[in-house]
Amino acid sequence: MYILTEKIAAQLEKSRIADYTQLLNRPWKLIWLNLLAGSAKGVGIAIGFTFFAATIIYFLQALGALNLPIIGDYIADIVRIVQRQLELG
């Protein structure tokens, strides 16, 4: 019985249930941690999307420089659309 109790106690300690219950008893700390985590996720998404978009634009510019007939027209259309949106905005 003692060994079983020790195993259960060790598993509870590993799951950090005590920390979780303390966090639930302090709602402002829980709100602060969630706000911080959400902000970090937002910044990470913004940085990731910026890198992804820059990479795509770089490849589109490289394809546009090759003057491929079909792809070049498509890229030119995209550039015109973006310029029109920038003028309207």
C-alpha positions as CSV (number, residue, x, y, z in Angstrom):
1,M,0.0,0.0,0.0
2,Y,2.8,2.4,0.8
3,I,4.6,1.8,-2.5
4,L,1.3,2.4,-4.4
5,T,0.8,5.7,-2.5
6,E,4.4,6.7,-3.3
7,K,3.8,6.0,-7.0
8,I,0.6,8.1,-7.0
9,A,2.3,10.9,-5.2
10,A,5.2,10.9,-7.7
11,Q,2.8,10.9,-10.6
12,L,0.8,13.8,-9.2
13,E,4.1,15.7,-8.6
14,K,5.1,15.0,-12.3
15,S,1.7,16.4,-13.5
16,R,2.3,19.5,-11.5
17,I,-1.3,19.5,-10.3
18,A,-0.4,21.6,-7.2
19,D,1.0,24.4,-9.4
20,Y,-2.2,24.3,-11.5
21,T,-4.5,24.6,-8.5
22,Q,-2.4,27.5,-7.1
23,L,-2.7,29.2,-10.5
24,L,-6.5,28.7,-10.4
25,N,-6.7,30.3,-7.0
26,R,-4.9,33.4,-8.3
27,P,-6.9,34.6,-11.3
28,W,-4.9,37.7,-12.0
29,K,-1.7,35.7,-12.4
30,L,-3.6,33.3,-14.7
31,I,-4.8,36.3,-16.8
32,W,-1.3,37.8,-16.9
33,L,0.3,34.5,-18.0
34,N,-2.4,34.0,-20.7
35,L,-1.9,37.6,-21.9
36,L,1.8,37.2,-22.1
37,A,1.5,33.8,-23.9
38,G,-1.0,35.3,-26.4
39,S,1.3,38.3,-27.1
40,A,4.3,36.0,-27.7
41,K,2.2,33.9,-30.1
42,G,1.1,37.0,-31.9
43,V,4.6,38.3,-32.3
44,G,5.8,34.9,-33.5
45,I,3.0,34.6,-36.1
46,A,3.8,38.1,-37.3
47,I,7.5,37.4,-37.7
48,G,6.8,34.1,-39.3
49,F,4.4,35.6,-41.8
50,T,6.7,38.4,-42.6
51,F,9.5,36.0,-43.4
52,F,7.2,33.8,-45.4
53,A,5.8,36.7,-47.4
54,A,9.3,38.1,-48.1
55,T,10.5,34.7,-49.3
56,I,7.5,34.4,-51.7
57,I,8.0,37.9,-53.0
58,Y,11.7,37.2,-53.5
59,F,10.9,34.1,-55.6
60,L,8.2,36.0,-57.6
61,Q,10.7,38.7,-58.4
62,A,13.2,36.1,-59.5
63,L,10.6,34.5,-61.7
64,G,9.6,37.9,-63.1
65,A,13.2,38.6,-64.0
66,L,13.3,35.4,-66.2
67,N,10.6,36.9,-68.5
68,L,8.7,33.6,-68.7
69,P,5.6,34.2,-71.0
70,I,2.8,32.8,-68.8
71,I,4.3,33.3,-65.4
72,G,5.6,36.8,-66.2
73,D,2.1,38.0,-67.2
74,Y,0.7,36.5,-64.0
75,I,3.3,38.3,-61.9
76,A,2.7,41.5,-63.8
77,D,-1.0,41.2,-63.0
78,I,-0.2,40.7,-59.3
79,V,2.1,43.7,-59.3
80,R,-0.7,45.9,-60.9
81,I,-3.2,44.7,-58.4
82,V,-0.9,45.5,-55.5
83,Q,0.0,48.9,-56.9
84,R,-3.7,49.7,-57.4
85,Q,-4.5,48.8,-53.8
86,L,-1.6,50.9,-52.5
87,E,-2.9,53.9,-54.5
88,L,-6.5,53.4,-53.1
89,G,-5.3,52.8,-49.6
